[in-house]
Amino acid sequence: MITIKYTSRELSKVEKYRMTLDNGIVSCKDLEDGTQIAVDAFCEFEDEKENGDVETVFSILAKDGKVYACTSKTFARNVKEIAEAFDGEDYTIVKLSGKTKNGKDFIMAGLAY
């Protein structure tokens, strides 16, 4: 079961479906570093699995119609901070990655300029 917790703007039913359930969603972790995404909207939702586990997912609808999603709290926080700084103006993010001190891979978003 999907429960949308937050949206950056009002989403149509089609947009909600595409951003939460569509098979065409691309995982952000699979994107090459440097991939740019012109953000149209984003949402955060909870996906409850059949076994009762709940996963929080962050999803982006790009201006070109593509949808990207991830479970990275860092990536989600970065996009939200950029959106807040741009206060309704258009912006483009860039996918980046790094390693923690323990050697674990992670993804993050930066502002493309």
Contacts in CASP RR format, 6 or more apart in sequence:
PFRMAT RR
TARGET T0000
AUTHOR 0000-0000-0000
METHOD contacts of the structure
MODEL  1
MITIKYTSRELSKVEKYRMTLDNGIVSCKDLEDGTQIAVDAFCEFEDEKE
NGDVETVFSILAKDGKVYACTSKTFARNVKEIAEAFDGEDYTIVKLSGKT
KNGKDFIMAGLAY
1 47 0 8 1.000
1 48 0 8 1.000
2 20 0 8 1.000
2 21 0 8 1.000
2 45 0 8 1.000
2 46 0 8 1.000
2 47 0 8 1.000
2 48 0 8 1.000
3 45 0 8 1.000
3 46 0 8 1.000
3 48 0 8 1.000
4 11 0 8 1.000
4 16 0 8 1.000
4 20 0 8 1.000
4 43 0 8 1.000
4 44 0 8 1.000
4 45 0 8 1.000
5 43 0 8 1.000
5 44 0 8 1.000
5 45 0 8 1.000
5 46 0 8 1.000
5 56 0 8 1.000
6 43 0 8 1.000
6 44 0 8 1.000
7 41 0 8 1.000
7 42 0 8 1.000
7 43 0 8 1.000
8 41 0 8 1.000
8 42 0 8 1.000
8 43 0 8 1.000
8 83 0 8 1.000
9 41 0 8 1.000
11 19 0 8 1.000
11 41 0 8 1.000
11 43 0 8 1.000
11 61 0 8 1.000
15 41 0 8 1.000
15 61 0 8 1.000
16 43 0 8 1.000
18 25 0 8 1.000
18 61 0 8 1.000
18 67 0 8 1.000
19 25 0 8 1.000
19 41 0 8 1.000
19 43 0 8 1.000
19 45 0 8 1.000
19 59 0 8 1.000
19 60 0 8 1.000
19 61 0 8 1.000
19 67 0 8 1.000
19 69 0 8 1.000
20 43 0 8 1.000
20 45 0 8 1.000
20 47 0 8 1.000
20 57 0 8 1.000
20 59 0 8 1.000
22 67 0 8 1.000
24 67 0 8 1.000
25 59 0 8 1.000
25 67 0 8 1.000
25 68 0 8 1.000
25 69 0 8 1.000
26 66 0 8 1.000
26 67 0 8 1.000
26 68 0 8 1.000
26 69 0 8 1.000
27 68 0 8 1.000
27 69 0 8 1.000
27 70 0 8 1.000
28 60 0 8 1.000
28 68 0 8 1.000
28 69 0 8 1.000
28 70 0 8 1.000
28 72 0 8 1.000
28 75 0 8 1.000
28 95 0 8 1.000
28 107 0 8 1.000
29 70 0 8 1.000
29 72 0 8 1.000
29 97 0 8 1.000
29 107 0 8 1.000
31 68 0 8 1.000
31 95 0 8 1.000
32 95 0 8 1.000
33 95 0 8 1.000
33 96 0 8 1.000
33 97 0 8 1.000
34 94 0 8 1.000
34 95 0 8 1.000
34 96 0 8 1.000
35 94 0 8 1.000
35 95 0 8 1.000
36 92 0 8 1.000
36 93 0 8 1.000
36 94 0 8 1.000
36 95 0 8 1.000
36 112 0 8 1.000
37 60 0 8 1.000
37 62 0 8 1.000
37 66 0 8 1.000
37 68 0 8 1.000
37 92 0 8 1.000
37 93 0 8 1.000
37 94 0 8 1.000
37 95 0 8 1.000
38 62 0 8 1.000
38 63 0 8 1.000
38 64 0 8 1.000
38 90 0 8 1.000
38 91 0 8 1.000
38 92 0 8 1.000
39 60 0 8 1.000
39 61 0 8 1.000
39 62 0 8 1.000
39 63 0 8 1.000
39 79 0 8 1.000
39 83 0 8 1.000
39 91 0 8 1.000
39 92 0 8 1.000
39 93 0 8 1.000
40 61 0 8 1.000
40 62 0 8 1.000
40 63 0 8 1.000
40 65 0 8 1.000
41 60 0 8 1.000
41 61 0 8 1.000
42 58 0 8 1.000
42 59 0 8 1.000
42 60 0 8 1.000
42 61 0 8 1.000
42 79 0 8 1.000
42 80 0 8 1.000
42 83 0 8 1.000
43 58 0 8 1.000
43 59 0 8 1.000
44 56 0 8 1.000
44 57 0 8 1.000
44 58 0 8 1.000
44 59 0 8 1.000
44 76 0 8 1.000
45 56 0 8 1.000
45 57 0 8 1.000
45 59 0 8 1.000
46 54 0 8 1.000
46 55 0 8 1.000
46 56 0 8 1.000
46 57 0 8 1.000
47 54 0 8 1.000
47 55 0 8 1.000
47 56 0 8 1.000
47 57 0 8 1.000
48 54 0 8 1.000
49 55 0 8 1.000
55 71 0 8 1.000
56 71 0 8 1.000
56 73 0 8 1.000
57 69 0 8 1.000
57 70 0 8 1.000
57 71 0 8 1.000
58 69 0 8 1.000
58 70 0 8 1.000
58 71 0 8 1.000
58 72 0 8 1.000
58 75 0 8 1.000
58 76 0 8 1.000
58 79 0 8 1.000
59 67 0 8 1.000
59 68 0 8 1.000
59 69 0 8 1.000
60 67 0 8 1.000
60 68 0 8 1.000
60 69 0 8 1.000
60 79 0 8 1.000
60 93 0 8 1.000
61 67 0 8 1.000
62 68 0 8 1.000
63 90 0 8 1.000
70 76 0 8 1.000
70 107 0 8 1.000
72 106 0 8 1.000
72 107 0 8 1.000
72 108 0 8 1.000
74 106 0 8 1.000
74 107 0 8 1.000
74 108 0 8 1.000
75 95 0 8 1.000
75 107 0 8 1.000
75 108 0 8 1.000
75 109 0 8 1.000
78 93 0 8 1.000
78 108 0 8 1.000
78 109 0 8 1.000
78 110 0 8 1.000
79 93 0 8 1.000
79 109 0 8 1.000
82 91 0 8 1.000
82 93 0 8 1.000
82 109 0 8 1.000
82 110 0 8 1.000
82 111 0 8 1.000
83 91 0 8 1.000
91 111 0 8 1.000
91 112 0 8 1.000
92 111 0 8 1.000
92 112 0 8 1.000
93 109 0 8 1.000
93 110 0 8 1.000
93 111 0 8 1.000
93 112 0 8 1.000
94 109 0 8 1.000
94 110 0 8 1.000
94 111 0 8 1.000
94 112 0 8 1.000
95 107 0 8 1.000
95 109 0 8 1.000
96 107 0 8 1.000
96 108 0 8 1.000
96 109 0 8 1.000
96 110 0 8 1.000
97 105 0 8 1.000
97 106 0 8 1.000
97 107 0 8 1.000
97 108 0 8 1.000
98 105 0 8 1.000
98 106 0 8 1.000
98 107 0 8 1.000
98 108 0 8 1.000
99 105 0 8 1.000
99 106 0 8 1.000
100 106 0 8 1.000
END
